[in-house]
Amino acid sequence: MKKLLLLAVLFIAPLAIMAQEETPKDSIPNGWTRAGNLSLLFNQAAFNHEWTGGGTSNYSGNLSLTYDFNYKHNKLSWNNRLIGEYGLTKNKDDKYSRKTNDRLELNSILGQQIKESNWYYSLFFNFKTQFAKGYEFNEDLNPEDEGYRTETTHILSPAYIQFGPGLLWKKSDNLYVNISPATAKFILVDKDFTTVNEAVPGALDAYNENKYFGVDANKSSRFEFGASLSAYAKFDIMANISAENILNLYSNYFEDPQNVDIDYTFN
């Protein structure tokens, strides 16, 4: 828990200084506020045989959606964010395109303000998965060979669900930190990826050496209990240009609590 707090302080302190001119939370009107951003990026690179620098012709694309829908009523606040991202790239001579990005995530934090402070009693929820199938490629084989690519993931496998009560420090919708010392975490997977014939000698031991996202053999879910911390900071770099920092930390109380899962995104 101390490690989570230290990382949060190192993350939020410089950003809090940069965000001094944020609109005070008391000036935010009651009711719903909604805002979203949709972006589509496309890139193509072409090389001919005479180009001395070398290179492989390729094209890539990335679609990104962010949608915020927040609610405020007096001392009650409810922040929600939906994130969807998907990207592909394909080289000229490759048979298959490959993913560069794949993310579907919902974040929700409900807070009840404590007196007139920046602190809130909170309850948070996080859901995360992906849109499309993910593959592992065997570069020792040719693309036409069986086994060149093997499906390893798809939508809802894995899927992560976290929720728990805690304390929220919130200066505005653009700067807050949520601490939850009692976080329930579920990892959901397709049982096809964990199926093991235990009658085969050594099969179970082989699986246990490299469990599928930590899920036991012939199971479709895993439960963990630990501490989590999430931080969000958005500030203006210059007119019409802003930057977002999103940090999520998690530590499992019952298995290697000294290891902290870190998920950091900069937009």
C-alpha positions as CSV (number, residue, x, y, z in Angstrom):
1,M,0.0,0.0,0.0
2,K,2.9,2.4,0.8
3,K,4.4,1.7,-2.6
4,L,1.0,2.6,-4.3
5,L,0.8,5.9,-2.4
6,L,4.4,6.8,-3.2
7,L,3.9,6.2,-6.9
8,A,0.7,8.3,-6.8
9,V,2.5,11.2,-5.1
10,L,5.3,11.2,-7.7
11,F,2.7,11.1,-10.4
12,I,0.2,13.7,-9.2
13,A,2.4,16.4,-7.5
14,P,3.9,18.0,-10.6
15,L,0.6,17.7,-12.5
16,A,-1.2,19.4,-9.6
17,I,1.1,22.4,-9.9
18,M,0.5,22.6,-13.7
19,A,-3.3,22.5,-13.1
20,Q,-3.5,25.4,-10.7
21,E,-5.9,27.3,-12.9
22,E,-8.5,24.6,-13.2
23,T,-12.2,25.6,-12.8
24,P,-13.1,25.1,-9.1
25,K,-15.4,22.1,-8.6
26,D,-18.0,24.2,-6.8
27,S,-18.6,26.1,-10.1
28,I,-19.6,22.9,-11.9
29,P,-23.4,22.9,-12.4
30,N,-25.6,20.1,-11.1
31,G,-26.8,17.5,-13.6
32,W,-25.2,15.7,-16.4
33,T,-22.2,16.9,-18.5
34,R,-21.1,15.0,-21.6
35,A,-18.1,15.2,-23.8
36,G,-16.5,12.9,-26.3
37,N,-13.6,12.7,-28.8
38,L,-13.4,10.5,-31.9
39,S,-10.2,10.3,-33.9
40,L,-9.1,8.3,-37.0
41,L,-5.5,8.1,-38.0
42,F,-4.2,6.6,-41.2
43,N,-0.6,6.2,-42.3
44,Q,1.1,4.7,-45.4
45,A,4.7,4.3,-46.2
46,A,6.0,3.3,-49.7
47,F,9.5,2.3,-50.7
48,N,10.9,1.3,-54.1
49,H,13.8,-1.0,-54.8
50,E,16.1,2.0,-55.6
51,W,15.7,3.6,-52.1
52,T,19.2,3.2,-50.6
53,G,17.8,3.6,-47.0
54,G,15.8,0.4,-47.3
55,G,12.4,-0.2,-45.7
56,T,9.2,-2.1,-46.2
57,S,6.0,-0.6,-47.6
58,N,3.2,-0.7,-45.1
59,Y,0.0,0.9,-44.1
60,S,-1.7,1.3,-40.7
61,G,-4.8,2.8,-39.1
62,N,-6.0,3.6,-35.6
63,L,-9.5,4.4,-34.4
64,S,-10.0,5.9,-31.0
65,L,-13.1,6.9,-29.1
66,T,-13.3,8.6,-25.6
67,Y,-16.7,9.5,-24.1
68,D,-17.2,11.1,-20.7
69,F,-20.6,11.3,-19.0
70,N,-20.4,12.8,-15.5
71,Y,-23.1,13.6,-13.0
72,K,-23.1,16.1,-10.1
73,H,-25.8,16.9,-7.5
74,N,-24.7,19.0,-4.6
75,K,-22.1,16.9,-2.8
76,L,-22.6,13.8,-4.9
77,S,-20.4,13.3,-8.0
78,W,-20.4,10.4,-10.5
79,N,-17.6,10.3,-13.1
80,N,-17.8,7.8,-16.0
81,R,-15.5,7.3,-19.0
82,L,-15.9,4.9,-21.9
83,I,-12.7,4.2,-24.0
84,G,-12.5,2.3,-27.2
85,E,-9.3,1.9,-29.3
86,Y,-8.4,-0.3,-32.2
87,G,-5.4,-0.2,-34.6
88,L,-4.0,-2.4,-37.3
89,T,-0.8,-2.4,-39.4
90,K,0.1,-4.5,-42.4
91,N,3.4,-4.8,-44.3
92,K,3.4,-5.2,-48.0
93,D,4.6,-8.9,-48.1
94,D,2.8,-10.1,-45.0
95,K,-0.2,-12.4,-45.3
96,Y,-1.8,-11.1,-42.1
97,S,-2.4,-7.7,-40.6
98,R,-1.4,-7.3,-37.0
99,K,-2.9,-5.3,-34.2
100,T,-1.2,-2.3,-32.8
101,N,-3.9,-1.4,-30.4
102,D,-7.1,-3.0,-29.0
103,R,-8.9,-1.8,-25.9
104,L,-12.4,-1.5,-24.6
105,E,-12.7,0.0,-21.1
106,L,-15.3,1.5,-18.8
107,N,-14.3,3.5,-15.7
108,S,-16.8,4.7,-13.1
109,I,-16.2,6.5,-9.7
110,L,-19.1,7.5,-7.4
111,G,-18.2,10.0,-4.7
112,Q,-19.9,11.7,-1.7
113,Q,-18.1,14.8,-0.6
114,I,-16.8,15.0,3.0
115,K,-17.9,18.4,4.4
116,E,-16.4,21.2,2.3
117,S,-13.0,19.4,1.6
118,N,-11.5,17.9,-1.6
119,W,-12.1,14.4,-0.1
120,Y,-15.0,12.1,-0.9
121,Y,-16.2,8.7,0.2
122,S,-16.0,6.7,-3.0
123,L,-17.0,3.5,-4.8
124,F,-15.2,2.7,-8.1
125,F,-15.8,0.2,-10.9
126,N,-13.5,-0.7,-13.8
127,F,-14.1,-3.1,-16.7
128,K,-11.5,-3.8,-19.4
129,T,-11.3,-6.2,-22.3
130,Q,-10.6,-6.1,-26.1
131,F,-12.6,-6.0,-29.4
132,A,-10.9,-8.6,-31.6
133,K,-8.9,-11.8,-31.6
134,G,-5.2,-11.7,-30.7
135,Y,-2.6,-14.0,-32.2
136,E,0.9,-15.2,-31.5
137,F,3.1,-15.6,-34.6
138,N,5.7,-18.3,-35.1
139,E,8.3,-16.5,-37.1
140,D,10.2,-19.8,-37.7
141,L,7.3,-20.9,-40.0
142,N,6.0,-19.6,-43.3
143,P,2.7,-17.8,-43.3
144,E,1.1,-20.6,-45.3
145,D,2.2,-23.2,-42.7
146,E,-0.2,-24.6,-40.1
147,G,0.6,-23.1,-36.7
148,Y,2.1,-19.9,-38.1
149,R,-0.3,-18.0,-36.0
150,T,-2.2,-19.2,-32.9
151,E,-5.2,-17.4,-31.3
152,T,-4.4,-16.4,-27.8
153,T,-7.1,-13.9,-26.9
154,H,-10.4,-12.5,-28.0
155,I,-13.2,-10.4,-26.6
156,L,-13.9,-11.2,-23.0
157,S,-10.9,-13.4,-22.8
158,P,-9.4,-12.0,-20.9
159,A,-11.8,-9.5,-19.2
160,Y,-10.9,-7.7,-16.0
161,I,-13.4,-6.4,-13.5
162,Q,-12.4,-4.4,-10.4
163,F,-14.5,-2.6,-7.9
164,G,-14.3,-1.5,-4.3
165,P,-14.9,1.3,-1.7
166,G,-12.3,3.9,-0.9
167,L,-11.4,7.6,-0.6
168,L,-11.3,10.0,-3.5
169,W,-9.3,13.2,-3.6
170,K,-10.8,15.4,-6.3
171,K,-9.9,19.0,-7.2
172,S,-11.9,18.9,-10.4
173,D,-13.1,16.6,-13.1
174,N,-9.6,17.0,-14.6
175,L,-7.6,16.2,-11.5
176,Y,-8.3,13.4,-9.0
177,V,-6.9,10.4,-7.2
178,N,-8.9,7.5,-5.9
179,I,-7.5,5.1,-3.3
180,S,-9.3,1.7,-2.6
181,P,-7.6,-0.5,0.0
182,A,-10.3,-3.2,-0.4
183,T,-10.5,-4.0,-4.1
184,A,-12.1,-7.1,-5.5
185,K,-10.7,-8.2,-8.9
186,F,-12.0,-10.8,-11.3
187,I,-10.2,-12.1,-14.3
188,L,-12.6,-13.8,-16.8
189,V,-11.3,-16.1,-19.6
190,D,-12.6,-18.5,-22.2
191,K,-12.3,-22.0,-20.8
192,D,-11.0,-23.3,-24.2
193,F,-7.7,-21.6,-23.3
194,T,-7.4,-23.3,-19.9
195,T,-8.6,-26.8,-20.8
196,V,-6.1,-29.5,-19.7
197,N,-6.5,-33.2,-19.7
198,E,-5.2,-34.1,-16.2
199,A,-5.0,-37.7,-17.2
200,V,-2.1,-37.0,-19.4
201,P,1.2,-37.2,-17.4
202,G,2.9,-33.8,-17.0
203,A,0.1,-31.9,-18.7
204,L,-1.1,-30.1,-15.6
205,D,2.4,-29.3,-14.5
206,A,3.2,-27.8,-17.9
207,Y,0.1,-25.6,-17.7
208,N,0.9,-24.4,-14.2
209,E,4.3,-23.2,-15.3
210,N,2.6,-20.7,-17.6
211,K,-1.0,-20.2,-16.6
212,Y,-3.3,-18.4,-18.9
213,F,-3.6,-14.9,-17.3
214,G,-3.1,-16.6,-13.9
215,V,-6.3,-18.7,-14.2
216,D,-6.1,-22.3,-12.9
217,A,-6.5,-25.2,-15.3
218,N,-10.0,-26.0,-16.4
219,K,-11.3,-22.8,-14.9
220,S,-12.8,-19.7,-16.5
221,S,-12.2,-17.1,-13.8
222,R,-9.8,-16.0,-11.1
223,F,-10.6,-13.9,-8.0
224,E,-8.1,-11.6,-6.3
225,F,-8.3,-9.2,-3.4
226,G,-6.0,-6.3,-3.0
227,A,-5.4,-2.5,-3.0
228,S,-5.8,-0.2,-6.0
229,L,-5.1,3.4,-6.9
230,S,-6.2,5.4,-9.9
231,A,-5.2,8.9,-10.8
232,Y,-6.3,11.2,-13.6
233,A,-4.8,14.5,-14.6
234,K,-5.6,16.7,-17.7
235,F,-4.0,20.0,-18.4
236,D,-3.5,22.5,-21.3
237,I,-0.2,22.6,-23.0
238,M,-1.2,25.5,-25.1
239,A,-4.3,26.9,-26.8
240,N,-6.5,24.0,-28.1
241,I,-3.8,21.4,-27.1
242,S,-4.2,19.4,-23.9
243,A,-2.6,16.3,-22.4
244,E,-4.1,13.5,-20.3
245,N,-2.3,11.3,-17.8
246,I,-4.0,8.2,-16.6
247,L,-2.4,5.9,-13.9
248,N,-3.8,2.7,-12.5
249,L,-2.0,0.7,-9.8
250,Y,-3.0,-2.7,-8.2
251,S,-1.4,-5.0,-5.6
252,N,-2.7,-8.4,-4.7
253,Y,-2.7,-8.9,-0.9
254,F,-2.4,-12.7,-1.1
255,E,0.1,-13.3,-3.8
256,D,3.3,-11.3,-4.2
257,P,1.9,-8.1,-2.8
258,Q,5.3,-6.4,-3.4
259,N,4.6,-6.7,-7.1
260,V,2.5,-3.7,-8.3
261,D,0.6,-3.9,-11.6
262,I,1.1,-0.5,-13.4
263,D,-1.0,0.7,-16.2
264,Y,-0.1,4.2,-17.5
265,T,-1.6,6.0,-20.5
266,F,-0.5,9.4,-21.9
267,N,-2.7,11.0,-24.5
